[in-house]
Amino acid sequence: MTQQKQAATGTLMGLALGDALGFPTEFNDVPAILAKCGPWRTMELPVTRGTAYITDDTQMTLALARGIRTAMDRGPLSPLRLARPVRDEFVDWYHSPENNRAPGNTCLRACMLLDGDRPWQDASQIGSKGCGANMRVAPLGLVPGPSEEQRAGAAQLQAALTHGHPTGLAASDLTARAVRLLAQGVDPAGLVGQLRSYAYENRDTYHERWLGDLWTRSQDPSARHFVRRGWDECLAVLERLDSVQRTADPELDPCTYTGDGWIAEEALATGLLCFLLFPGEPLTALRRAACTRGDSDSIAALAGAFAGAHLGADAWPAEWTDRIEHRDELRELGALWDA
């Protein structure tokens, strides 16, 4: 990750910009968005009183990023070292008066249960694979230092604090992996193939050191059966993405191809599709992602993270980044990890 590119800054800023662009279009279908915003290729950043406001997607990303920073200030990334500060940040988010941006019910319920001394596995919503698991995981693809095992385990642990479904864990791992690969300079054209290979390689890996006995809360007969279920759902949507990424019509709602993004594996695939349709045009990718019938802010946040990891901080125009809510903290964390 070169200093010149500033991939961490680009990723965090892109995520927040996509989130803000998709905030007013979430819960609308494409005709309604076009009626409200005009042609999708010229959508402007929505600014109120000089600020472009973000949603819980960026709030939770910042909460995770702060938790990772605290954990790594104390030493190498480990399950115990990570779980406590991230849990504390999530509980702070739950109680914040700013937590009024249409947060997901799974996150709210899990964070309420995390507020106390029960094992985090008992707070995890084992049946939920909502995209809240992977919309916030990008920082784990950016932070310098951890091994592949640490990155994967940490990505799955942060997901499992709220969303315990194995597909939520696998999609989070894949999202962090995609950010990491793009930040390192992998060609977008080969990205989906690399993610499919990674998924096949990890199909039988249950990160017990990171997840503990989480799997026993499910109906699965074994940890391997539990984790395979998640990877197989992600592989199915990655195969669909691989078959359409070169032929998809950019004028058609990307949700048509890879799903509406309310669940983790679809958010990953549709966010990736929006980025891969326009790998060299980051604002076009964001606009396409925000003009979708599905979970527009999460899809656009992920598309922005991928574009920012690929192109770096210069991907985003100053007239947008200078208006985004939390820009100072986003830049501060980006600079820390770009250094």
Buried (B, 14 or more C-beta within 10 A) or exposed (E): BEEEBBBBBBBBBBBBBBBBBBBBBBEBEBEEBBEEBEEBEEBEBBBEEEBBBBBBBBBBBBBBBBBBBBBBEEEEBBBEBBBBBBBBBBBBBBEEEEBEBEBBEBBBBBBEBBBEEEEBBEBBBBEBBBBBBBBBBBBBBBBEEBEEEBBBBBBBBBBBBBBBBBBBBBBBBBBBBBBBBBBEEBEBEEBBEBBBEBBEEBBEBBBEEBBBEBBEBBEBEEBBBBBBBBBBBBBEBBEBBBEBBEEBEBEEBBBBBBBBBBBBBBBBBBBBBBBBBBBEBBBBBBBBBBBBBBBBBBBBBBBBBBBBBBBBBEBBEEEBBEBBBBBEBBBBBBEBBBE
